[in-house]
Amino acid sequence: MNVALVRGTTVQDHVALAEIELCGELIIAASAAGEERLSADRIDEVLNVSTGVEQRRGDIRE
């Protein structure tokens, strides 16, 4: 189990902070979207992730 180091009175959990940032990006994208829901492809784009198939295609192009 990883425990955040305590420095003074603040504790930083870098994983939690990264997750909060990703949630913020999704909220911004959702509020700017014209449709009711974001598509799975749009969510992947916002989060900068790709499927294994897309990664393999990228490797072939390089």
Secondary structure per residue as TSV (DSSP state, phi and psi in degrees):
chain	resnum	aa	ss	phi	psi
A	1	M	-	360.0	132.4
A	2	N	-	-93.4	133.6
A	3	V	-	-120.3	133.8
A	4	A	-	-66.8	140.1
A	5	L	-	-72.8	142.3
A	6	V	E	-97.7	123.3
A	7	R	E	-122.5	108.7
A	8	G	T	66.1	-129.7
A	9	T	T	-105.6	3.2
A	10	T	E	-108.2	145.2
A	11	V	E	-127.1	132.4
A	12	Q	-	-117.0	126.0
A	13	D	-	-107.0	102.7
A	14	H	H	-65.2	-32.5
A	15	V	H	-67.4	-44.6
A	16	A	H	-63.5	-40.9
A	17	L	H	-63.7	-39.2
A	18	A	H	-65.5	-40.9
A	19	E	H	-64.9	-39.1
A	20	I	H	-64.2	-40.4
A	21	E	H	-63.9	-42.1
A	22	L	H	-64.2	-40.7
A	23	C	H	-62.1	-40.3
A	24	G	H	-61.2	-42.0
A	25	E	H	-61.7	-40.6
A	26	L	H	-66.3	-39.9
A	27	I	H	-63.4	-43.3
A	28	I	H	-62.6	-45.6
A	29	A	H	-64.1	-40.5
A	30	A	H	-65.9	-39.0
A	31	S	H	-70.9	-25.5
A	32	A	H	-90.0	-11.5
A	33	A	-	-75.4	144.1
A	34	G	S	-81.0	-26.7
A	35	E	S	-88.2	169.0
A	36	E	S	-68.0	-38.8
A	37	R	S	-129.3	152.6
A	38	L	-	-79.7	139.3
A	39	S	-	-73.3	161.7
A	40	A	H	-60.1	-38.0
A	41	D	H	-64.3	-40.8
A	42	R	H	-66.9	-39.5
A	43	I	H	-61.9	-45.1
A	44	D	H	-60.0	-40.0
A	45	E	H	-64.3	-44.7
A	46	V	H	-63.5	-41.5
A	47	L	H	-84.4	-2.3
A	48	N	T	58.8	47.5
A	49	V	-	-121.5	161.2
A	50	S	-	-141.6	160.9
A	51	T	-	-78.0	166.9
A	52	G	H	-59.2	-36.1
A	53	V	H	-63.2	-45.6
A	54	E	H	-64.4	-38.0
A	55	Q	H	-65.1	-41.2
A	56	R	H	-65.6	-39.1
A	57	R	H	-62.8	-40.0
A	58	G	H	-63.9	-36.8
A	59	D	H	-66.2	-35.6
A	60	I	H	-68.1	-38.7
A	61	R	H	-68.6	-28.0
A	62	E	-	-74.3	360.0
